[in-house]
């Protein structure tokens, strides 16, 4: 659950820096895939 809150905080704090958001989203998607495998 803390991962989700971190995503929202990260997006709110860095709305202007789209590149960082894209990199962060890619990282989250990889983690999501691992969770979905379970």
MIVEX-598530 format. One line per field, with one value per atom (N, C-alpha, C): residue number from 0; residue in one letter; atom name; y, z, x negated. Coordinates in nm, 4 decimals, padded with zeros to 6 digits. Atoms other than C-alpha are relative to their C-alpha. Layout:
! residues N
resi (NUM | ...)
resn (A | ...)
name (CA | ...)
north (Y | ...)
up (Z | ...)
east (X | ...)
//
This chain:
! residues 38
resi (0 | 0 | 0 | 1 | 1 | 1 | 2 | 2 | 2 | 3 | 3 | 3 | 4 | 4 | 4 | 5 | 5 | 5 | 6 | 6 | 6 | 7 | 7 | 7 | 8 | 8 | 8 | 9 | 9 | 9 | 10 | 10 | 10 | 11 | 11 | 11 | 12 | 12 | 12 | 13 | 13 | 13 | 14 | 14 | 14 | 15 | 15 | 15 | 16 | 16 | 16 | 17 | 17 | 17 | 18 | 18 | 18 | 19 | 19 | 19 | 20 | 20 | 20 | 21 | 21 | 21 | 22 | 22 | 22 | 23 | 23 | 23 | 24 | 24 | 24 | 25 | 25 | 25 | 26 | 26 | 26 | 27 | 27 | 27 | 28 | 28 | 28 | 29 | 29 | 29 | 30 | 30 | 30 | 31 | 31 | 31 | 32 | 32 | 32 | 33 | 33 | 33 | 34 | 34 | 34 | 35 | 35 | 35 | 36 | 36 | 36 | 37 | 37 | 37)
resn (X | X | X | X | X | X | X | X | X | X | X | X | X | X | X | X | X | X | X | X | X | X | X | X | X | X | X | X | X | X | X | X | X | X | X | X | X | X | X | X | X | X | X | X | X | X | X | X | X | X | X | X | X | X | X | X | X | X | X | X | X | X | X | X | X | X | X | X | X | X | X | X | X | X | X | X | X | X | X | X | X | X | X | X | X | X | X | X | X | X | X | X | X | X | X | X | X | X | X | X | X | X | X | X | X | X | X | X | X | X | X | X | X | X)
name (N | CA | C | N | CA | C | N | CA | C | N | CA | C | N | CA | C | N | CA | C | N | CA | C | N | CA | C | N | CA | C | N | CA | C | N | CA | C | N | CA | C | N | CA | C | N | CA | C | N | CA | C | N | CA | C | N | CA | C | N | CA | C | N | CA | C | N | CA | C | N | CA | C | N | CA | C | N | CA | C | N | CA | C | N | CA | C | N | CA | C | N | CA | C | N | CA | C | N | CA | C | N | CA | C | N | CA | C | N | CA | C | N | CA | C | N | CA | C | N | CA | C | N | CA | C | N | CA | C | N | CA | C)
north (-00.1209 | 00.0000 | 00.1262 | -00.1185 | 00.2378 | 00.0349 | -00.0273 | 00.1991 | 00.0943 | -00.0832 | 00.3513 | 00.1440 | -00.1354 | 00.6485 | 00.0702 | -00.0602 | 00.7045 | 00.0473 | -00.0393 | 00.7147 | 00.1316 | -00.1233 | 00.9801 | 00.1179 | -00.1088 | 01.1884 | 00.0398 | -00.0288 | 01.1565 | 00.0803 | -00.0708 | 01.2690 | 00.1423 | -00.1343 | 01.5633 | 00.0905 | -00.0813 | 01.6803 | 00.0284 | -00.0150 | 01.6371 | -00.0036 | -00.0021 | 01.7139 | 00.0607 | -00.0690 | 01.9418 | -00.0870 | 00.0818 | 01.6880 | -00.1304 | 00.1164 | 01.4461 | -00.1153 | 00.1072 | 01.2537 | -00.0851 | 00.0770 | 01.1565 | -00.0842 | 00.0750 | 01.0528 | -00.1231 | 00.1135 | 00.8329 | -00.1095 | 00.0988 | 00.6625 | -00.0696 | 00.0566 | 00.6155 | -00.0942 | 00.0850 | 00.4740 | -00.1326 | 00.1242 | 00.2217 | -00.0909 | 00.0789 | 00.1106 | -00.0613 | 00.0493 | 00.0792 | -00.1115 | 00.1034 | -00.1205 | -00.1320 | 00.1231 | -00.3703 | -00.0646 | 00.0543 | -00.4070 | -00.0541 | 00.0465 | -00.4393 | -00.1373 | 00.1292 | -00.7247 | -00.1093 | 00.1005 | -00.9048 | -00.0323 | 00.0241 | -00.8579 | -00.0808 | 00.0698 | -00.9799 | -00.1471 | 00.1397 | -01.2959 | -00.0820 | 00.0695 | -01.3867 | -00.0183)
up (00.0000 | 00.0000 | 00.0000 | -00.0059 | 00.0756 | -00.1387 | 00.1362 | -00.2859 | -00.0718 | 00.0668 | -00.4091 | 00.0496 | -00.0561 | -00.1725 | -00.0492 | 00.0498 | -00.2827 | -00.1439 | 00.1395 | -00.6457 | -00.0056 | 00.0006 | -00.5727 | 00.0473 | -00.0518 | -00.3669 | -00.1046 | 00.1005 | -00.6345 | -00.1153 | 00.1129 | -00.9094 | 00.0399 | -00.0436 | -00.7075 | 00.0145 | -00.0239 | -00.6173 | -00.1292 | 00.1231 | -00.9681 | -00.1248 | 00.1180 | -01.2098 | -00.1190 | 00.1093 | -01.4109 | -00.0620 | 00.0522 | -01.4465 | -00.0553 | 00.0611 | -01.6849 | -00.0185 | 00.0226 | -01.7552 | 00.1247 | -00.1240 | -01.3903 | 00.0249 | -00.0195 | -01.3760 | -00.0903 | 00.0929 | -01.6840 | 00.0507 | -00.0514 | -01.5364 | 00.1219 | -00.1224 | -01.2039 | -00.0352 | 00.0417 | -01.3786 | -00.0552 | 00.0538 | -01.5664 | 00.1136 | -00.1145 | -01.2356 | 00.0731 | -00.0689 | -01.0763 | -00.0812 | 00.0840 | -01.3726 | 00.0156 | -00.0187 | -01.3323 | 00.1329 | -00.1315 | -00.9624 | -00.0034 | 00.0103 | -01.0470 | -00.0667 | 00.0681 | -01.2856 | 00.0979 | -00.0975 | -01.0066 | 00.0971 | -00.0931 | -00.7747 | -00.0683 | 00.0715 | -01.0412 | -00.0209 | 00.0169 | -01.0903 | 00.1202 | -00.1179 | -00.7327 | -00.0139)
east (-00.0827 | 00.0000 | -00.0863 | 00.0864 | -00.2869 | -00.0539 | 00.0483 | -00.3999 | 00.0964 | -00.1009 | -00.0731 | -00.0085 | 00.0071 | -00.0991 | -00.1257 | 00.1243 | -00.4580 | 00.0173 | -00.0226 | -00.3451 | 00.0764 | -00.0798 | -00.0826 | -00.0834 | 00.0838 | -00.3261 | -00.1033 | 00.1026 | -00.5930 | 00.0585 | -00.0625 | -00.3549 | 00.0379 | -00.0396 | -00.2235 | -00.1219 | 00.1194 | -00.5742 | -00.0756 | 00.0792 | -00.7168 | 00.0876 | -00.0878 | -00.4340 | -00.0740 | 00.0692 | -00.6621 | -00.1084 | 00.1100 | -00.9433 | 00.0556 | -00.0647 | -00.7754 | -00.0979 | 00.0974 | -01.0959 | -00.0161 | 00.0149 | -01.1372 | 00.1240 | -00.1248 | -00.7718 | 00.0010 | 00.0014 | -00.8147 | -00.0927 | 00.0954 | -01.1216 | 00.0592 | -00.0585 | -00.9423 | 00.1143 | -00.1120 | -00.6342 | -00.0509 | 00.0563 | -00.8481 | -00.0438 | 00.0448 | -00.9992 | 00.1194 | -00.1202 | -00.6542 | 00.0656 | -00.0616 | -00.5217 | -00.0747 | 00.0769 | -00.8063 | 00.0358 | -00.0351 | -00.7218 | 00.1423 | -00.1384 | -00.3508 | 00.0046 | 00.0026 | -00.4297 | -00.0413 | 00.0440 | -00.6137 | 00.1126 | -00.1104 | -00.3151 | 00.1100 | -00.1068 | -00.0715 | -00.0351 | 00.0412 | -00.2776 | 00.0479 | -00.0504 | -00.1846 | 00.1506)
//
